[in-house]
Amino acid sequence: MIIGILEEYIPTGVLSDLRGLEDGDVEASTERRKKWGAQVRETVDLLHEIGVIWGDGKPHNVLIHKETDDAWVINFGGSYTEGWVDEELMETLEGDEQAVDRILEFLNI
């Protein structure tokens, strides 16, 4: 099996920079937040199926494509970020699961 990286320019903003996620602003409707959450969940599940750990899951490492409104998971350098993944779970499947759960909470879904 060969694992590679496809690099593509993504005209985007970072999920954590989007206004309205905490206060329910129309900019981030429930439908959009659910879509992004499902895309993050699906991507992390697919990574785990091929033995890849995300490693530093947090909203700052999720990009939202400005044209397609799709969520892209980035930054596979490992480590952890306090508040998103507990240090003892860094670079583990459990840590990724914790990060996804917390991202879904951040998205308020």
MORAPE-V115808 format. One record per residue. N is the residue number from 1. RES is the residue in one letter. SS is DSSP state (A for helix, B for strand, O for the rest). BURIAL is b if it has 24 or more other ideal C-beta (glycine too) atoms within 12 Angstrom, else e. Layout:
N:RES:SS:BURIAL
N:RES:SS:BURIAL
This chain:
1:M:O:e
2:I:O:e
3:I:O:e
4:G:O:e
5:I:O:e
6:L:O:e
7:E:O:e
8:E:O:e
9:Y:O:e
10:I:O:e
11:P:O:e
12:T:B:e
13:G:B:b
14:V:B:b
15:L:A:b
16:S:A:b
17:D:A:e
18:L:O:b
19:R:O:e
20:G:O:e
21:L:O:b
22:E:O:e
23:D:O:e
24:G:O:e
25:D:O:e
26:V:A:e
27:E:A:e
28:A:A:b
29:S:O:e
30:T:A:e
31:E:A:e
32:R:A:b
33:R:A:b
34:K:A:e
35:K:A:e
36:W:A:b
37:G:A:b
38:A:A:e
39:Q:A:b
40:V:A:b
41:R:A:b
42:E:A:e
43:T:A:b
44:V:A:b
45:D:A:e
46:L:A:e
47:L:A:b
48:H:A:e
49:E:A:e
50:I:O:e
51:G:O:e
52:V:O:e
53:I:O:b
54:W:O:b
55:G:O:b
56:D:O:b
57:G:O:b
58:K:O:b
59:P:A:b
60:H:A:e
61:N:A:b
62:V:B:b
63:L:B:b
64:I:B:b
65:H:B:e
66:K:O:e
67:E:O:e
68:T:O:e
69:D:O:b
70:D:O:b
71:A:B:b
72:W:B:b
73:V:B:b
74:I:O:b
75:N:O:b
76:F:O:e
77:G:O:e
78:G:O:e
79:S:O:e
80:Y:O:b
81:T:O:b
82:E:O:e
83:G:O:e
84:W:O:b
85:V:O:b
86:D:O:e
87:E:A:e
88:E:A:e
89:L:A:b
90:M:O:b
91:E:O:b
92:T:O:e
93:L:A:e
94:E:A:e
95:G:A:b
96:D:A:b
97:E:A:b
98:Q:A:b
99:A:A:b
100:V:A:b
101:D:A:b
102:R:A:b
103:I:A:b
104:L:A:b
105:E:A:e
106:F:A:b
107:L:O:b
108:N:O:e
109:I:O:b
